[in-house]
């Protein structure tokens, strides 16, 4: 890793050499098993990007990329590098292979990936940082709700009670 | 390509199956030879994304990714899929290989890729759509200047004369 300034911002990195993020997920505990083997390498923040995030994410056998969800303001994009995840949307399922990509505009179909195979899945995920982004989880008793008082988002049940 | 709605937004695509964008570049004519063999497949727009763009870009031998440039408001990120481009920044040159990535925060180092080899280079490029984004070209008599009257940007010489 060659750095371009005293702030330790690298010029370029081999993505797989970046340490895996320590936090597996911020989901409330009952939902954690679905992403237990998910490993994220945070690439965009490493370079000081602020307008969007880029992660290199690995799914073990049986892992999901996330809960089935839809962003209210942020767009998302994924590009499959290795493995064959199933993309689940509101219109059904699509088998993806390396070189396949998919995009999810804010307010579009809910979605998630599942690794139903015995090998690993590796993909790039990109999402912008539009503020006050609510997230819906149509299949779970969960919502991510912007809190104007704090400027942050908090997890809630569908009836509004906090998790 | 499976579509998810009557608007012909696909659920997912094989990126290399997407047609190459017809416009090679919007640069003024004197600068076009440097990107003459560059081929962009526009992936993000295909899915209706609006907050950022994703292209799958191929460089032939001798091609540059762009002129040496720096965005004023937009962040950029690249991930190399095939080939070995040279990344040129204000601090020097770095040889990249497949699996390498680099990010360029707004206002950071100017940068571009060069394919100095005999093979092709294939990479993903991501950039957000922050409005009124000026672009500097430190090595060329060129600037991309937001025009408040039209809400668009126009190319100008460094002394302000339009190209």
Contacts between the chains, C-beta under 8 A, distances in Angstrom:
chain1	res1	chain2	res2	distance
A	2	B	94	5.9
A	4	B	89	6.3
A	4	B	90	7.9
A	4	B	91	5.0
A	4	B	109	5.9
A	9	B	108	7.6
A	10	B	102	7.9
A	11	B	87	6.7
A	11	B	89	5.7
A	11	B	91	6.8
A	11	B	94	5.2
A	11	B	102	6.4
A	11	B	109	7.8
A	12	B	87	5.6
A	12	B	94	5.1
A	12	B	96	5.8
A	12	B	100	5.4
A	12	B	101	6.7
A	12	B	102	4.0
A	13	B	100	6.8
A	13	B	101	6.3
A	13	B	102	7.6
A	14	B	97	7.6
A	14	B	99	5.6
A	14	B	100	5.4
A	15	B	79	6.9
A	15	B	99	5.7
A	15	B	100	7.0
A	15	B	101	5.0
A	16	B	99	6.2
A	43	B	77	7.3
A	43	B	79	7.9
A	43	B	101	5.6
A	43	B	103	7.1
A	44	B	75	7.7
A	44	B	77	5.9
A	44	B	103	5.7
A	46	B	103	6.9
A	47	B	77	7.2
A	47	B	102	6.8
A	47	B	103	2.7
A	47	B	104	7.0
A	47	B	105	6.3
A	47	B	108	8.0
A	48	B	103	7.1
A	48	B	105	4.3
A	48	B	108	6.8
A	49	B	75	4.3
A	49	B	77	6.4
A	49	B	103	4.9
A	49	B	105	5.4
A	50	B	75	6.5
A	50	B	105	6.6
A	50	B	106	7.9
A	51	B	52	7.5
A	51	B	74	6.8
A	51	B	75	4.4
A	51	B	106	7.4
A	51	B	128	4.0
A	51	B	130	6.0
A	52	B	51	7.5
A	52	B	52	5.3
A	52	B	75	6.3
A	52	B	77	7.6
A	52	B	126	6.8
A	52	B	128	5.3
A	54	B	77	5.2
A	54	B	79	7.7
A	54	B	101	7.6
A	54	B	103	7.4
A	54	B	126	6.7
A	74	B	51	6.8
A	75	B	44	7.7
A	75	B	49	4.3
A	75	B	50	6.4
A	75	B	51	4.5
A	75	B	52	6.3
A	77	B	43	7.3
A	77	B	44	5.9
A	77	B	47	7.2
A	77	B	49	6.4
A	77	B	52	7.6
A	77	B	54	5.2
A	77	B	126	7.7
A	79	B	15	6.9
A	79	B	43	7.9
A	79	B	54	7.7
A	79	B	79	8.0
A	79	B	124	6.2
A	87	B	11	6.7
A	87	B	12	5.6
A	89	B	4	6.3
A	89	B	11	5.7
A	90	B	4	7.9
A	91	B	4	5.0
A	91	B	11	6.8
A	94	B	2	5.9
A	94	B	11	5.2
A	94	B	12	5.1
A	96	B	12	5.8
A	97	B	14	7.6
A	99	B	14	5.6
A	99	B	15	5.6
A	99	B	16	6.1
A	100	B	12	5.4
A	100	B	13	6.8
A	100	B	14	5.5
A	100	B	15	7.0
A	101	B	12	6.7
A	101	B	13	6.3
A	101	B	15	5.0
A	101	B	43	5.6
A	101	B	54	7.6
A	102	B	10	7.9
A	102	B	11	6.4
A	102	B	12	4.0
A	102	B	13	7.6
A	102	B	47	6.8
A	103	B	43	7.0
A	103	B	44	5.7
A	103	B	46	6.9
A	103	B	47	2.8
A	103	B	48	7.1
A	103	B	49	4.9
A	103	B	54	7.3
A	104	B	47	7.0
A	105	B	9	8.0
A	105	B	47	6.3
A	105	B	48	4.3
A	105	B	49	5.4
A	105	B	50	6.7
A	106	B	50	7.8
A	106	B	51	7.4
A	108	B	9	7.6
A	108	B	48	6.8
A	109	B	4	5.9
A	109	B	11	7.8
A	124	B	79	6.2
A	124	B	124	7.1
A	126	B	52	6.8
A	126	B	54	6.7
A	126	B	77	7.7
A	126	B	126	5.6
A	128	B	51	4.0
A	128	B	52	5.3
A	128	B	128	6.1
A	130	B	51	6.1
